[in-house]
Amino acid sequence: MYKKAVILLGLLLIAPISEARKARCADFATQAEAQAYMKRYGAYYLDRDRDGEACECLPGGSKYGSSVCRR
């Protein structure tokens, strides 16, 4: 019983970390939302070009509407 409780507790603690790794730019409506998520959860993979701006092709981002953004 104790062993199961420890395993369950471990899974609950790991879940928020794995959620951050699953987020994609398409999950956010604006660049500001993605930026806040990146900072809060350390999801730096949302900043593909490593310029400090997450998901810059989303509305409000520096490259929104640019030809470098996929449609």
Backbone torsions as a table, in degrees:
resi	resn	phi	psi	omega
1	MET	NA	-46.9	-179.9
2	TYR	-62.7	-40.0	-179.4
3	LYS	-62.7	-41.5	178.7
4	LYS	-64.1	-39.0	179.5
5	ALA	-65.3	-39.4	179.0
6	VAL	-66.3	-42.1	178.9
7	ILE	-64.0	-45.2	179.5
8	LEU	-62.1	-43.5	178.1
9	LEU	-61.4	-41.5	177.8
10	GLY	-61.2	-42.5	178.9
11	LEU	-65.5	-38.5	178.8
12	LEU	-66.6	-33.4	178.9
13	LEU	-75.7	-30.7	-179.0
14	ILE	-80.3	-29.3	-175.0
15	ALA	-53.5	-47.7	-180.0
16	PRO	-62.0	-33.6	178.6
17	ILE	-66.3	-44.9	-178.4
18	SER	-69.5	-29.4	176.9
19	GLU	-61.9	-39.8	179.5
20	ALA	-61.8	-33.5	-178.7
21	ARG	-76.1	-16.0	-177.6
22	LYS	-92.1	-17.9	-176.1
23	ALA	-65.3	144.3	176.9
24	ARG	-128.1	162.3	179.3
25	CYS	-57.3	-34.1	-179.9
26	ALA	-65.1	-15.1	179.4
27	ASP	-79.9	-8.3	-175.6
28	PHE	-115.8	147.3	179.1
29	ALA	-83.7	-30.9	-177.6
30	THR	-135.8	163.6	177.1
31	GLN	-65.4	-36.2	-179.0
32	ALA	-62.7	-38.4	176.9
33	GLU	-63.6	-44.9	179.6
34	ALA	-64.4	-39.2	179.7
35	GLN	-63.0	-45.9	179.7
36	ALA	-63.1	-40.8	178.8
37	TYR	-64.3	-44.1	179.8
38	MET	-59.5	-45.6	-178.8
39	LYS	-68.0	-41.5	-176.8
40	ARG	-68.5	-42.6	-173.9
41	TYR	-105.5	0.3	-179.8
42	GLY	69.8	29.7	-177.5
43	ALA	-86.0	64.0	-173.7
44	TYR	-70.5	-10.0	175.1
45	TYR	-67.1	-15.5	176.0
46	LEU	-71.6	-12.9	177.7
47	ASP	-105.6	81.6	-172.5
48	ARG	-64.5	-34.9	-177.8
49	ASP	-95.8	6.2	174.3
50	ARG	56.8	40.2	177.5
51	ASP	-101.7	5.2	179.0
52	GLY	91.6	-2.7	-178.6
53	GLU	-113.4	118.4	179.3
54	ALA	-79.4	137.7	171.0
55	CYS	47.7	54.0	-175.1
56	GLU	-65.7	-9.3	177.8
57	CYS	-86.8	-5.8	176.9
58	LEU	-78.9	160.0	177.3
59	PRO	-52.8	130.4	-177.6
60	GLY	96.1	-10.6	179.4
61	GLY	-84.1	160.5	-176.0
62	SER	-67.1	-21.6	-178.9
63	LYS	-110.6	11.5	-179.2
64	TYR	-57.0	127.8	-179.4
65	GLY	83.9	-4.5	-179.2
66	SER	-73.1	156.9	179.5
67	SER	-69.2	-16.3	179.0
68	VAL	-76.8	-14.6	-179.7
69	CYS	-86.2	133.1	177.4
70	ARG	-70.8	146.6	179.1
71	ARG	-110.5	NA	NA
